């Protein structure tokens, strides 16, 4: 279950990779622009602003996110990306910070590219920080004896949950695309008490939150907070630096 308000707590930082991604899409007058994994719709709105003549198709697997997007006037639908198929007039497909949740998504990307019309733009971005302290610390705490009973069966994402830029480029070139792939590490300046904990609470900790009752969740967060403070100590001015790697690929179908 997603919490749109928690996700938007760091809206500016989460939006920047989206804009960097879409900025590399050179479509001029697309007929249909698709946002797969639209979240609360705050970024989907910008697609309609850039391409006002296009039909904007938006979907997300989370009913809570779809409800938030609809409150913004977006005609979003609940759709699992594994089940999505393109309409014949699709000219742009954007999937931003979604595919890291989908096991085996390289095959899904290939299937989309092979199904899309010639000339279609396919733009994707995933976080590439699963080997960073924010995630290794979560896995370390989950592995402690205290949490073995409640969390032993929990599948957390490992560093290989996503590919590097060359890996995505290979997948998309083999599917018949021209590809521009790259990575960026954003040095994010976070503020407030335990800001890295608050960041991962809106994303990486969701499966853990779902597995624990309220008391256990409070205890887990407190235990994790101690460790994250060691990894991400605040500066003298109270701010915390949070490096965040992102992996991008923008492809154009060429057959």
N, C-alpha and C positions, 0 to 999 in steps of 0.2 A: 504494500500500500504506500503510495507516494503522498507526501505533504507538499502541495504547491507553495505554501507560504514559507516553509523551511527551505525549499529549493531556491526560492527567489531572494532569500536573505543575503546572498552574495551575487545578486543579479548582474552587476556590472562586470565582475570577473568572469562569470559564466557566459556572458554575452560576447565578450571580446573574441574568443576563438570562432564563434559563429560568423561574426562580421568579417574576420580574416578569411574564413572559408568561402563565404558567398562572394566576397570581393574578387575572387579568382574565377568566378563563373561569368563568361562573356556573352551569355545569351542576350539578344537584343529585344525581341518581341515573342517570348514564349507563349504558347497557347495554354499549357497547363503546367503549373509549378507545384510539386509535391513535397510536403514536409513530413517525413516519416519519423515519428517520435517527437511530436510537436510540443510536448510538455504543456505548460500553462498558457502557451500561445503568445507570450510577449514578444518572441522573436519571429514567429510566423507572421505577425502583423507587418513586419518590415518587408517581408517578401511581397505582400500585396502593394505596399507603398512603392517598391522598386519597379514592379511589373503590374501596373494597375489594370491592364487589359487582359491579364491572364486569369484563368480559373485557378484558385489556390485550393489544393486538396490537402487536408491535414488529418493526421491520425496519431494515436498513441495507444499503447496497451493498457494504460492506467485510466480507469473511469474517473478518478479524482482529477487527473490532469486534463482530461477531455472536458470535464465540467468547467474547470477554470478557463480553458480556452474558449468555450462557448460563451462564457460571461464576457469575454472580450469581443464577441461578435463573430468569432471564427466558426465555420461550419465543420467542426472536427468530429471524427468518429473513433470509436474504440476498435482498433485493428492491431493484431499481432503482426510484426514486420515479416515473420515467416510466411504469413498467409497473403501478403500484399502482391498484387500483380498490376503492371502498368496499363493505363488506358492508352489507346492508339495515338492520342494527341499529346502525350506526355513529352515535354521538351526539357524540363529541369527536375531533378530529384535531389533533395537535400536530406541527409540524415546526420544529425549533429549530436554527439555524445550519447549514442544509442547502442551501437553494435557491440560495445564491450560487454553488454549484458546477454549477448546471443552466442552461445557456444557454436563453433563451426561457421562463423559468419563470413569467412572468406568464400566458402562455397555459395552462400546466399548472395554476396556481392557479384560473383561471377554469373549466377543465374539471372540477376537483375540486368546486368550489362548485356547479356545475350538476348534478353527479351525486349529491351528498349529499342525504339526506332533509331535509325541512323541519324546522327547529329545531336542526340540527346546528351545533356550534361548531367553527370552523376557526381555529387560532391559529398564526401564523408569526412568526419572528424571523430576521433576517439581519444580519451585520456590515455597517456602512456606512462602513468606514474605508479604502476602496481608493484614496482620494486623500491619505491621511495619509502622513507620512514613512516609516513602517514599510514601506509598499508602493511608494511612488515610489522609494525607495532601492533596493529589490530590482530594480525595472525598470531603474534606471540602471546598476546593476552588471551585470545580464544583457546590457545593450546595449554593454558595453565590448568592444573588439576581441578581448581574450583569450578571451571566451566565445561568440564568434559561431559558431564551428564546432559546438560541442556543443549550444548553446542557441538557435540561430537560428530553429528551427522551433517553439520552445516557445510555447504560447499562455498568457500570464498574464492574470489578471483585471484589467480596466480599471475606472476609477471608475464607469462606467455598467453594471457587472455587476449592480447592484441598483437598485431604484427608491427614491424618497423616500416618506415616509408617504402623501402625497397620491396618488402614483402607484399604490400598492397599494390605497388606499381606492377609487380610481376603478375599478380592475379588479374588485374584489369587489362593489362596489355594482352595477355593470353585470351581474354574474353573479347578482344577486338576493339580496344580503346586506345586513344592517345591519352597520356597520363602526366600530370604534374603532381608529384608527391613530396612532402617535406615534413619536418617537425619543428616545433617551437617550444622552448621552455619559458614560461611566463613567471617572472618574479613578482608574486602577488603580495601586496601589503595589506594584511588583515589587522583588524582592531577589535577591541572588546576582550572580555575574559574567555580564555580557552577557545580562540577562534578556529584553530584547526579541528578541534573536537566538533565544534558547531558545523564546520564545513562537511566533514565526513558523516555527521549525523544525517544530513540531507541526502546522502548518496550511498556511500560504502557500507554504512551501518544499518541500512534498511533490513537486510535479512536477519541480522542479529536482533534488532528491535522486534521483529515479528516472532522470533523464537522464544523471547523472554517475557515473563510477567512484569508488572510495573515495578515491583521491589527489586527484582533481579536486574532489570534494565537500569535502574538508578545506580545500583551497585557497580554494574559493568562500566557504565559511563564514568563514574568516579575513579575507578581503577585505571581505565584507559587515559583519563585526563592527566593523571600523574605522569604517565610514561610519555605522553605527547608533549607535555611541558618541557621534558628533558630534551626531546628531539627538536622542538621549535620554541626556544626560549624567547620571551619578549625583549624587545630593545628597551633602552632607557626611556624612550618616549612613549612606551606602552604598545607600540606596533609590533607585529610579528611578520617576518618574511616567510612566505610559503611558496617555494619553487614548484611549478606545475608543468609537466611535460605533456604536450599534445601532439598527436600524429594526424596528418591531413593527406587527403588525396582528392584531386579534382580530375575527372576523366571525361572524355568526349567520345561517344560511340562513333567508330569509323569502320565501315565495312565496304 
